[in-house]
Each structure stands twice: as structure tokens, then as C-alpha cells.
Amino acid sequence: MELHDVWFVLIAVLWIGYFFLEGFDFGIGVLTKLLARDRKERRVLINTIGPVWDGNEVWLLTAGGATFAAFPEWYATLFSGFYLPLLIILLCLIVRGVAFEYRAKRPEERWQTNWENAIFWTSLIPALLWGVAFGNIVRGVKINADMEYVGNFGDLLNPYAILGGLVTLFLFTFHGAVFAGLKTVGDIRERARRLAFKLGLVTAVLSLGFLIWTQVDHGDGWSLLAMITAVVALVGAIGAVAAGREGWSFALSGLTITAAVAMLFLALFPNVMPSSLNDAWSLTVTNASSTPYTLKIMTWCAGIATPVVMIYQGWTYWVFRKRIGTQHIAEAH
């Protein structure tokens, strides 16, 4: 296997890690409006991800940096063609981080309500737009012979991509509801389980339609295997949450995300950004990659740094593994 193929796989793994971890972060943010009944319950939900949300975003930074270094042509075309949606995602992530940190800095009702509204919207919008972006990457966009995107923002709002956005929004929200059930106690846990079951049914319908569409238009034998894995895992996650097995449900909802993202990358390979104008103008792992020497240096660096980061992040989750409830939230002064 060539190094550019290895780095394509590694970037796919980074995106899988990001969507697995940040997926339930986004879901919790959306659930602050859908599940929480009052400010104390919203604080419980936010506290479930308080120690880990910023670490989860490291996966996005690493995926972006790896793409820039390993596939500069892919990075340049992607960020120029998808400039507006990626800028919106970036602004949402910035405001979301500020909202987590500043929400409790002042006791005024209006201050905290405004930041809680910001958490909701800056979780919902990226959850939707990531699906739209990846749907367009797999479907193909208007790239000319100079490897430049020549479409407009309206071209990105096609039915396939919009369906992809709805899938990620509902899948992440379902993933977050399962995580809420896993990390909380009391009444909020029971309501999280009931809501997760309902969300799971809607997610299953949307996901099945999107995955079948992807397989028919772009798939092969490997992507079919990934699709079957995603569907079976999602059905298992819904069944597990109905049975009150939050741990199994969370593992299976995570497996659903893993298999679904893997399917998209399998359907994409060997392209990294297909051209809808001419197949010969598509960006591939070969014509969009850096030099072999650059990839070799990157491989050594990744081999040393990646295990350290994963061990540290795993330790963080272990330290903050216990459930919390409204009884653990101190009364506001």
C-alpha cells in the first residue's frame, strides 16, 4: 500500500473519531432544548460533556491539519469551494466554546439564557452542515481541469446532500440522547431513554434512505459491507436503549457512526473529491497528495504522537466516568 493510500485511511479514521466523539457533544447541545425542562437539567446535560468537549474537537483539528499536509490540493479545493458552509461551522464552534465557558460567569437570567440558546444553535447547525458537506464530497462537485471548484453555494444544496445533513443531525442527536441516558441518573435519565428510542426510529428511516442512495450511486462490495454493519448496529442500538442497556446502546450507536463514515470514504476512494463535470478532473489520492518524503515524515510523527493523545483522552473519560443528576448540581447563589 502506498503512503498516500495510508494517509487516506488515517484521515478517514480521524473523521470517524471526530464524529463519534463530537457527535454526542452536538447531540447534548441540541438536547438542552429538547430534553431539559429547566436550568438545572440543562446544567446536568452540559456537565456530562464539560470535561471532554474541547478534547473531542482535537480530532477535527488533526483531521484538517493532516489533510493540509498530506493532500494539499484536496485541502485547497475543499476550503475554497466549501468556504461559506465551513466558515459557518467554524464560527459556530468558536461561539459554542465561548458559550460553554461564559454561560455561568454571571447570574443574570438573560445572560445565561442567551448563552444556552447559543449552545443549542451552534450544536444543531454544524451537525446539519457536516452531513451536507460530506454528502457533496461523495456525490461530486463542479471541479475544472485546474482542480478548482467552479460551482456556487446553491449547488451544494442538492437533495442528496440535504438528506445527508438530516441524517447526521438526527444520528448525532440520537447518539447524544443515548449518552445522556448513560451519564445521568433520575428522571432525566428515563426521559433521555424514551427520547432516544423515538429519535432512533426517525434516524433509522433517514439513514437507510441515505445509505441505500449512496450504495446505488457510488458503492462497491466493501461499502455494502459497511452499510450493512451500520444498519445492523443502528437497529441494535435502538433495541438496546429500549431494553435499558445504555452502555450497549452507546457502543452500537458509535459503531453506526463508524460504519456510516467508513462507507462514505470507501465509496469515495480512490477519489478524494470527484468532479461532476469530468471524471478525469477528479482529485484522487495520487494527484492531490504531497511528496512521498513529506508523507514519510508525517507517518513517523503520527506514529509517535497519536498513541500519547489517545491514552490521555481515554484517561480523561475514565476519570469522569460516573453518572450525575440534578442532586449533584449546587444551587445558584
Stockholm file with secondary structure:
# STOCKHOLM 1.0

chainA/1-333         MELHDVWFVLIAVLWIGYFFLEGFDFGIGVLTKLLARDRKERRVLINTIGPVWDGNEVWLLTAGGATFAAFPEWYATLFSGFYLPLLIILLCLIVRGVAFEYRAKRPEERWQTNWENAIFWTSLIPALLWGVAFGNIVRGVKINADMEYVGNFGDLLNPYAILGGLVTLFLFTFHGAVFAGLKTVGDIRERARRLAFKLGLVTAVLSLGFLIWTQVDHGDGWSLLAMITAVVALVGAIGAVAAGREGWSFALSGLTITAAVAMLFLALFPNVMPSSLNDAWSLTVTNASSTPYTLKIMTWCAGIATPVVMIYQGWTYWVFRKRIGTQHIAEAH
#=GR chainA/1-333 SS CCHHHHHHHHHHHHHHHHHHHHHHHHHHHHHHHHTCCSHHHHHHHHHHHTTTHHHHTHHHHHHHHHHHHHCHHHHHHHHHHTHHHHHHHHHHHHHHHHHHHHTTSSCCHHHHHHHHHHHHHHHHHHHHHHHHHHHHHHHCBCBCTTSCBCCCGGGGCCHHHHHHHHHHHHHHHHHHHHHHHHHBCSHHHHHHHHHHHHHHHHHHHHHHHHHHHHHHHHCCHHHHHHHHHHHHHHHHHHHHHHTTCHHHHHHHHHHHHHHHHHHHHHHHTTEEECBSSCGGGCEETTTTCCCHHHHHHHHHHHHHHHHHHHHHHHHHHHHTCSCBCGGGSCCCC
#=GC SS_cons         CCHHHHHHHHHHHHHHHHHHHHHHHHHHHHHHHHTCCSHHHHHHHHHHHTTTHHHHTHHHHHHHHHHHHHCHHHHHHHHHHTHHHHHHHHHHHHHHHHHHHHTTSSCCHHHHHHHHHHHHHHHHHHHHHHHHHHHHHHHCBCBCTTSCBCCCGGGGCCHHHHHHHHHHHHHHHHHHHHHHHHHBCSHHHHHHHHHHHHHHHHHHHHHHHHHHHHHHHHCCHHHHHHHHHHHHHHHHHHHHHHTTCHHHHHHHHHHHHHHHHHHHHHHHTTEEECBSSCGGGCEETTTTCCCHHHHHHHHHHHHHHHHHHHHHHHHHHHHTCSCBCGGGSCCCC
//
